[in-house]
């Protein structure tokens, strides 16, 4: 058997180059350059950039001398402050704002010019520096303060339920408060109002806290800022006085004049309403229907006139009602 001829060997073909030669040439040097570029990029990412910005900042004066108070706004009320610092911090200040606070621990004059200091700019941040403030001064007007004690004034709203009534005046503890502020403002006040006591919310006797109504007080300080209202309630009752006399107004030299007039009717019925204790404690002999002297002084003899009457002798917490609010008065003929 004859041997088969050997298979001819194919020549090896060179593999294609995946990475171009221009990239692989000086590879170590290029890798080092790439690493340096990545390092610088990371450094720029972690190190904040800096900048300079000018902000409009309000000026606020703080007076430490209790004998004086600021009268109006500083002049100027805002200044231009140039800040240098990280951009991120400057952006935050632009959003939140800043304030220049002028501390006045002592006052020498009511008309004061203050040289502004950089450390008076309140900055809640790090790395921010105040480079300049323009203008460099502000003009402050001050006025003396006054401190005095004024009574607290009770106010009410609404009404008690028909079954209840006040058995005693509402007591306020403390009855007064100390007020401090500009002298002209304090002198214009005669009392300090409390927030209203809502009678519609009351169902029993007790103590109720009321805060001072600070509306319109502005820069005035009030101490204390609250008081306690003592409320005493009782069941509401009614009482009828069948014969309350009609008489001429009490006064000097009126006794003789009273004999010159005839009243019709000579007495009226009066109904009392209120809390049990003050109503039952009302003395019937002290209640009277009064005709004012001014309403009959010019009445000629023999003539008659219908005139109004006023109920007197009724306690403050008791309401009085009569069937008529007037009577007929006739002057006797001479």
The 8 nearest C-alpha neighbors of each residue, nearest first, counted from 0:
[[1, 2, 3, 4, 5, 6, 7, 8],
 [0, 2, 3, 4, 5, 6, 7, 8],
 [3, 1, 4, 0, 5, 6, 7, 8],
 [4, 2, 5, 1, 6, 0, 7, 8],
 [3, 5, 2, 6, 7, 1, 8, 0],
 [6, 4, 7, 3, 2, 8, 9, 1],
 [7, 5, 8, 4, 3, 9, 2, 10],
 [6, 8, 5, 9, 4, 10, 3, 11],
 [9, 7, 10, 6, 5, 11, 12, 4],
 [8, 10, 11, 7, 12, 6, 5, 13],
 [9, 11, 8, 12, 7, 13, 6, 14],
 [12, 10, 9, 13, 14, 8, 15, 7],
 [11, 13, 10, 14, 9, 15, 8, 16],
 [12, 14, 11, 15, 16, 10, 17, 9],
 [15, 13, 16, 12, 17, 11, 18, 10],
 [14, 16, 17, 13, 12, 18, 19, 20],
 [17, 15, 18, 14, 19, 20, 13, 23],
 [16, 18, 15, 19, 14, 20, 23, 22],
 [19, 17, 16, 20, 22, 23, 21, 15],
 [20, 18, 21, 22, 17, 16, 23, 24],
 [19, 21, 23, 22, 24, 18, 16, 17],
 [20, 22, 19, 24, 23, 18, 25, 26],
 [23, 21, 20, 24, 19, 18, 26, 25],
 [24, 22, 26, 20, 21, 25, 19, 18],
 [23, 25, 26, 21, 22, 20, 29, 27],
 [26, 24, 28, 27, 23, 29, 22, 21],
 [27, 25, 23, 29, 24, 28, 30, 22],
 [28, 26, 30, 29, 25, 31, 24, 23],
 [27, 29, 31, 26, 30, 25, 32, 33],
 [28, 30, 32, 26, 31, 27, 33, 25],
 [31, 29, 33, 27, 32, 28, 26, 34],
 [30, 32, 34, 28, 29, 33, 27, 35],
 [33, 31, 29, 35, 30, 34, 36, 28],
 [34, 32, 30, 36, 31, 35, 29, 37],
 [33, 35, 31, 37, 36, 32, 38, 30],
 [34, 36, 38, 32, 33, 37, 39, 31],
 [35, 37, 33, 39, 38, 34, 40, 32],
 [36, 38, 40, 34, 35, 39, 41, 33],
 [39, 37, 35, 41, 36, 40, 42, 34],
 [38, 40, 42, 36, 41, 37, 43, 35],
 [41, 39, 37, 43, 42, 38, 36, 44],
 [40, 42, 44, 38, 39, 43, 37, 45],
 [43, 41, 39, 45, 44, 40, 46, 38],
 [44, 42, 40, 46, 41, 45, 39, 47],
 [43, 45, 41, 42, 46, 40, 47, 39],
 [44, 46, 42, 43, 41, 47, 40, 48],
 [45, 47, 43, 44, 42, 48, 41, 85],
 [48, 46, 85, 45, 49, 86, 87, 44],
 [47, 49, 85, 86, 46, 50, 87, 43],
 [50, 48, 85, 86, 84, 47, 83, 51],
 [49, 51, 86, 83, 84, 85, 52, 48],
 [52, 50, 83, 82, 84, 81, 53, 49],
 [51, 53, 82, 81, 54, 83, 50, 89],
 [54, 52, 81, 80, 82, 79, 55, 51],
 [55, 53, 80, 79, 56, 81, 52, 93],
 [54, 56, 79, 78, 77, 80, 57, 53],
 [55, 57, 77, 78, 98, 97, 54, 79],
 [58, 56, 77, 98, 76, 99, 78, 59],
 [59, 57, 99, 76, 77, 100, 98, 56],
 [58, 60, 100, 101, 99, 57, 61, 98],
 [59, 61, 101, 100, 102, 62, 58, 103],
 [60, 62, 102, 101, 103, 63, 59, 100],
 [63, 61, 103, 64, 104, 102, 60, 68],
 [62, 64, 104, 103, 65, 61, 105, 102],
 [63, 65, 105, 66, 62, 104, 67, 106],
 [66, 64, 67, 63, 144, 62, 68, 143],
 [65, 67, 144, 64, 143, 68, 145, 142],
 [68, 66, 143, 144, 65, 142, 64, 141],
 [67, 69, 141, 142, 144, 143, 70, 62],
 [70, 68, 141, 71, 140, 142, 67, 62],
 [71, 69, 141, 140, 142, 68, 72, 139],
 [72, 70, 69, 73, 140, 141, 139, 74],
 [71, 73, 76, 74, 70, 139, 69, 75],
 [74, 72, 76, 139, 75, 138, 137, 71],
 [75, 73, 138, 76, 137, 72, 139, 77],
 [74, 76, 73, 77, 137, 78, 138, 58],
 [75, 77, 73, 74, 58, 57, 72, 78],
 [78, 76, 57, 56, 58, 75, 55, 79],
 [79, 77, 56, 55, 133, 134, 80, 57],
 [78, 80, 55, 133, 54, 132, 56, 53],
 [79, 81, 132, 54, 53, 131, 82, 78],
 [82, 80, 53, 131, 130, 52, 129, 54],
 [83, 81, 129, 52, 51, 128, 130, 53],
 [84, 82, 51, 128, 127, 50, 129, 52],
 [83, 85, 127, 49, 126, 50, 128, 86],
 [86, 84, 49, 88, 87, 48, 47, 50],
 [85, 87, 89, 49, 88, 48, 50, 90],
 [86, 88, 90, 85, 89, 91, 47, 48],
 [89, 87, 91, 85, 90, 86, 92, 124],
 [90, 88, 86, 92, 91, 87, 93, 85],
 [89, 91, 93, 87, 88, 92, 86, 94],
 [90, 92, 88, 94, 93, 89, 95, 87],
 [93, 91, 96, 95, 89, 94, 90, 88],
 [92, 94, 90, 91, 96, 95, 89, 54],
 [95, 93, 91, 92, 96, 90, 89, 97],
 [96, 94, 92, 93, 91, 97, 90, 123],
 [95, 97, 92, 93, 94, 98, 56, 91],
 [96, 98, 56, 121, 122, 92, 95, 99],
 [99, 97, 121, 57, 56, 120, 100, 58],
 [98, 100, 120, 58, 119, 121, 59, 57],
 [101, 99, 59, 119, 60, 58, 98, 102],
 [100, 102, 60, 61, 59, 119, 103, 99],
 [103, 101, 61, 60, 104, 62, 100, 63],
 [104, 102, 62, 105, 63, 61, 101, 106],
 [103, 105, 63, 64, 62, 102, 106, 61],
 [106, 104, 64, 103, 63, 107, 62, 67],
 [105, 107, 108, 64, 103, 104, 67, 109],
 [106, 108, 105, 109, 111, 110, 103, 67],
 [109, 107, 110, 106, 111, 141, 140, 142],
 [108, 110, 141, 140, 142, 111, 107, 106],
 [111, 109, 140, 108, 139, 141, 112, 138],
 [110, 112, 139, 138, 108, 109, 113, 140],
 [113, 111, 138, 137, 139, 136, 114, 110],
 [112, 114, 136, 137, 115, 111, 138, 139],
 [115, 113, 136, 135, 116, 112, 137, 138],
 [114, 116, 136, 135, 113, 117, 137, 119],
 [117, 115, 118, 119, 114, 120, 135, 132],
 [116, 118, 119, 120, 129, 115, 132, 131],
 [117, 119, 120, 116, 121, 129, 99, 115],
 [120, 118, 117, 100, 99, 116, 121, 101],
 [121, 119, 99, 118, 98, 117, 122, 100],
 [120, 122, 98, 99, 97, 119, 123, 100],
 [123, 121, 124, 120, 97, 98, 127, 92],
 [122, 124, 121, 125, 97, 92, 127, 88],
 [123, 125, 122, 88, 127, 126, 92, 91],
 [126, 124, 127, 123, 88, 84, 122, 85],
 [125, 127, 84, 128, 85, 124, 88, 83],
 [128, 126, 84, 83, 125, 82, 124, 129],
 [127, 129, 83, 82, 130, 84, 126, 81],
 [130, 128, 82, 131, 117, 81, 83, 127],
 [131, 129, 81, 82, 128, 83, 132, 80],
 [130, 132, 81, 80, 129, 133, 117, 82],
 [133, 131, 80, 135, 79, 134, 81, 78],
 [134, 132, 135, 79, 78, 80, 131, 136],
 [133, 135, 136, 132, 78, 79, 137, 75],
 [134, 136, 133, 115, 132, 114, 137, 116],
 [137, 135, 114, 115, 113, 134, 112, 138],
 [138, 136, 113, 74, 112, 75, 139, 73],
 [137, 139, 112, 74, 73, 111, 113, 140],
 [140, 138, 73, 111, 112, 110, 137, 141],
 [139, 141, 110, 70, 109, 69, 111, 138],
 [142, 140, 69, 109, 70, 68, 67, 139],
 [141, 143, 68, 67, 109, 70, 69, 144],
 [144, 142, 67, 66, 181, 182, 68, 145],
 [143, 145, 181, 182, 180, 67, 66, 68],
 [146, 144, 182, 179, 180, 181, 147, 185],
 [145, 147, 179, 178, 180, 144, 177, 148],
 [146, 148, 178, 177, 149, 145, 179, 185],
 [149, 147, 177, 176, 178, 175, 150, 146],
 [148, 150, 190, 175, 176, 177, 189, 147],
 [151, 149, 175, 190, 174, 152, 191, 176],
 [150, 152, 175, 191, 174, 190, 192, 176],
 [153, 151, 192, 191, 193, 190, 150, 154],
 [154, 152, 193, 192, 151, 155, 195, 196],
 [155, 153, 195, 196, 152, 193, 194, 156],
 [156, 154, 196, 195, 197, 198, 153, 157],
 [155, 157, 197, 198, 196, 195, 158, 154],
 [156, 158, 199, 198, 197, 155, 159, 200],
 [159, 157, 198, 199, 160, 156, 197, 155],
 [160, 158, 199, 198, 163, 161, 164, 201],
 [159, 161, 162, 163, 158, 199, 164, 202],
 [160, 162, 163, 159, 235, 164, 158, 234],
 [163, 161, 235, 160, 234, 164, 159, 236],
 [164, 162, 234, 235, 160, 161, 233, 159],
 [165, 163, 274, 235, 273, 232, 233, 234],
 [166, 164, 232, 167, 274, 231, 233, 316],
 [165, 167, 274, 232, 231, 233, 164, 276],
 [168, 166, 165, 231, 169, 316, 230, 232],
 [167, 169, 170, 165, 166, 316, 230, 231],
 [168, 170, 230, 229, 228, 167, 171, 231],
 [169, 171, 229, 228, 168, 172, 230, 174],
 [172, 170, 228, 174, 227, 173, 229, 226],
 [173, 171, 174, 227, 226, 228, 170, 175],
 [172, 174, 175, 171, 226, 227, 176, 151],
 [173, 175, 172, 171, 151, 150, 176, 226],
 [176, 174, 150, 151, 149, 173, 148, 177],
 [177, 175, 148, 222, 149, 223, 150, 178],
 [176, 178, 148, 222, 147, 221, 149, 179],
 [177, 179, 221, 147, 146, 220, 148, 176],
 [180, 178, 146, 220, 145, 219, 147, 221],
 [179, 181, 219, 144, 145, 182, 185, 220],
 [182, 180, 144, 184, 183, 145, 143, 185],
 [181, 183, 145, 144, 185, 184, 186, 180],
 [184, 182, 186, 185, 181, 187, 145, 180],
 [185, 183, 187, 181, 182, 186, 180, 188],
 [184, 186, 182, 187, 188, 183, 180, 181],
 [185, 187, 183, 188, 184, 182, 189, 145],
 [186, 188, 184, 185, 183, 189, 182, 190],
 [189, 187, 186, 185, 190, 184, 191, 149],
 [188, 190, 149, 187, 191, 150, 186, 185],
 [191, 189, 150, 149, 188, 151, 152, 192],
 [190, 192, 151, 152, 150, 149, 193, 189],
 [193, 191, 152, 212, 151, 211, 153, 190],
 [194, 192, 211, 212, 153, 210, 152, 195],
 [193, 195, 212, 210, 211, 209, 196, 192],
 [196, 194, 154, 155, 197, 156, 193, 153],
 [195, 197, 155, 198, 154, 156, 194, 209],
 [196, 198, 156, 199, 200, 157, 155, 195],
 [199, 197, 158, 159, 157, 200, 201, 196],
 [198, 200, 158, 159, 157, 197, 201, 160],
 [199, 201, 198, 197, 202, 159, 157, 196],
 [202, 200, 198, 199, 203, 159, 197, 204],
 [201, 203, 200, 204, 163, 160, 159, 199],
 [204, 202, 201, 232, 205, 231, 230, 233],
 [203, 205, 231, 232, 230, 202, 206, 229],
 [206, 204, 230, 229, 203, 207, 231, 228],
 [207, 205, 229, 228, 230, 227, 208, 204],
 [206, 208, 228, 227, 209, 205, 229, 230],
 [209, 207, 227, 226, 228, 210, 206, 225],
 [208, 210, 226, 225, 194, 227, 193, 207],
 [211, 209, 225, 194, 193, 224, 212, 226],
 [210, 212, 193, 224, 225, 194, 213, 192],
 [211, 213, 193, 194, 214, 192, 210, 191],
 [214, 212, 216, 211, 215, 217, 192, 193],
 [215, 213, 212, 216, 217, 211, 192, 194],
 [214, 216, 217, 213, 212, 218, 219, 184],
 [217, 215, 213, 219, 214, 218, 220, 212],
 [218, 216, 215, 219, 214, 213, 220, 180],
 [217, 219, 216, 220, 180, 181, 179, 68],
 [220, 218, 180, 216, 217, 179, 221, 178],
 [219, 221, 179, 178, 180, 218, 222, 216],
 [220, 222, 178, 177, 223, 224, 176, 219],
 [223, 221, 177, 224, 176, 178, 220, 225],
 [222, 224, 225, 221, 176, 177, 226, 211],
 [223, 225, 211, 222, 210, 221, 226, 176],
 [226, 224, 210, 211, 209, 223, 208, 227],
 [227, 225, 209, 172, 208, 173, 210, 171],
 [226, 228, 208, 172, 207, 171, 209, 206],
 [227, 229, 171, 207, 206, 170, 208, 230],
 [230, 228, 206, 170, 169, 205, 227, 171],
 [229, 231, 204, 169, 205, 206, 228, 232],
 [232, 230, 204, 166, 165, 167, 205, 229],
 [233, 231, 165, 204, 166, 164, 203, 163],
 [234, 232, 274, 164, 163, 166, 275, 235],
 [233, 235, 163, 162, 274, 275, 164, 236],
 [234, 236, 274, 163, 164, 273, 162, 275],
 [237, 235, 275, 273, 272, 274, 234, 238],
 [238, 236, 272, 271, 273, 239, 270, 235],
 [237, 239, 271, 270, 272, 240, 236, 278],
 [238, 240, 270, 269, 241, 271, 237, 268],
 [241, 239, 269, 268, 242, 270, 243, 238],
 [240, 242, 268, 239, 269, 243, 267, 270],
 [243, 241, 268, 266, 267, 240, 244, 269],
 [242, 244, 266, 267, 287, 268, 286, 241],
 [245, 243, 266, 287, 288, 265, 242, 246],
 [244, 246, 288, 266, 265, 289, 287, 243],
 [247, 245, 289, 290, 244, 288, 248, 287],
 [246, 248, 290, 289, 257, 291, 249, 292],
 [247, 249, 291, 289, 290, 292, 250, 246],
 [250, 248, 247, 253, 251, 254, 289, 246],
 [251, 249, 253, 248, 252, 254, 247, 292],
 [250, 252, 253, 249, 254, 248, 255, 256],
 [253, 251, 254, 250, 255, 256, 249, 257],
 [252, 254, 256, 251, 255, 250, 257, 249],
 [255, 253, 257, 256, 252, 258, 251, 250],
 [256, 254, 257, 253, 258, 252, 259, 251],
 [255, 257, 253, 259, 258, 254, 252, 260],
 [256, 258, 254, 259, 255, 260, 253, 247],
 [259, 257, 256, 255, 260, 254, 261, 331],
 [258, 260, 257, 256, 331, 330, 261, 255],
 [261, 259, 330, 258, 329, 257, 331, 328],
 [260, 262, 329, 328, 330, 263, 259, 331],
 [263, 261, 328, 265, 264, 327, 260, 329],
 [264, 262, 327, 265, 326, 328, 261, 266],
 [263, 265, 266, 262, 326, 267, 327, 245],
 [264, 266, 263, 262, 245, 244, 267, 246],
 [267, 265, 244, 243, 245, 242, 264, 268],
 [268, 266, 243, 242, 269, 244, 264, 241],
 [267, 269, 241, 242, 240, 321, 243, 322],
 [270, 268, 321, 240, 320, 239, 267, 241],
 [269, 271, 239, 320, 319, 238, 240, 321],
 [270, 272, 319, 238, 237, 318, 239, 317],
 [273, 271, 237, 318, 317, 236, 319, 238],
 [272, 274, 317, 235, 164, 236, 278, 318],
 [273, 275, 235, 164, 166, 233, 234, 276],
 [274, 276, 278, 236, 277, 235, 279, 234],
 [275, 277, 279, 278, 274, 280, 166, 233],
 [278, 276, 280, 279, 275, 274, 281, 166],
 [279, 277, 280, 275, 281, 276, 273, 274],
 [278, 280, 276, 281, 277, 275, 238, 282],
 [279, 281, 277, 278, 276, 282, 275, 314],
 [282, 280, 278, 279, 277, 283, 314, 313],
 [283, 281, 284, 285, 280, 286, 279, 312],
 [282, 284, 285, 286, 281, 240, 243, 287],
 [285, 283, 282, 286, 287, 243, 312, 281],
 [286, 284, 312, 283, 282, 287, 311, 313],
 [285, 287, 312, 283, 284, 311, 313, 243],
 [288, 286, 243, 244, 311, 310, 289, 245],
 [287, 289, 245, 310, 309, 308, 244, 246],
 [290, 288, 309, 246, 308, 248, 247, 245],
 [289, 291, 247, 308, 248, 246, 292, 307],
 [292, 290, 248, 293, 294, 289, 247, 308],
 [291, 293, 294, 295, 296, 248, 290, 247],
 [292, 294, 296, 291, 295, 297, 290, 248],
 [293, 295, 292, 291, 296, 306, 290, 297],
 [296, 294, 298, 297, 292, 293, 291, 306],
 [297, 295, 293, 298, 292, 294, 299, 291],
 [298, 296, 295, 299, 294, 293, 292, 300],
 [297, 299, 295, 296, 300, 302, 330, 303],
 [300, 298, 302, 297, 301, 330, 303, 332],
 [301, 299, 332, 330, 302, 331, 333, 298],
 [300, 302, 332, 330, 331, 299, 329, 303],
 [301, 303, 300, 329, 299, 330, 298, 304],
 [304, 302, 329, 328, 330, 327, 301, 305],
 [303, 305, 328, 327, 306, 329, 302, 298],
 [306, 304, 327, 326, 328, 325, 307, 303],
 [305, 307, 325, 326, 304, 327, 294, 308],
 [308, 306, 325, 324, 326, 290, 309, 305],
 [307, 309, 290, 325, 289, 324, 288, 306],
 [308, 310, 289, 288, 311, 290, 307, 324],
 [311, 309, 288, 287, 289, 308, 312, 286],
 [310, 312, 287, 286, 313, 309, 288, 289],
 [311, 313, 286, 285, 314, 287, 310, 282],
 [312, 314, 311, 286, 315, 317, 281, 319],
 [315, 313, 317, 316, 312, 281, 277, 318],
 [314, 316, 317, 313, 318, 168, 277, 312],
 [315, 317, 314, 318, 273, 277, 165, 167],
 [318, 316, 273, 314, 315, 272, 278, 271],
 [317, 319, 272, 271, 273, 316, 320, 313],
 [320, 318, 271, 270, 317, 269, 272, 321],
 [319, 321, 270, 269, 271, 318, 322, 272],
 [322, 320, 269, 323, 268, 270, 324, 319],
 [321, 323, 268, 320, 324, 269, 267, 270],
 [322, 324, 321, 325, 326, 267, 320, 308],
 [323, 325, 308, 307, 321, 322, 326, 309],
 [324, 326, 307, 308, 306, 323, 305, 327],
 [327, 325, 305, 306, 263, 328, 307, 264],
 [326, 328, 305, 263, 304, 262, 306, 329],
 [329, 327, 262, 304, 303, 261, 305, 326],
 [330, 328, 303, 261, 260, 302, 331, 304],
 [329, 331, 260, 300, 301, 259, 302, 303],
 [330, 332, 301, 259, 300, 260, 329, 333],
 [333, 331, 301, 300, 330, 302, 259, 299],
 [332, 331, 300, 301, 259, 330, 299, 260]]
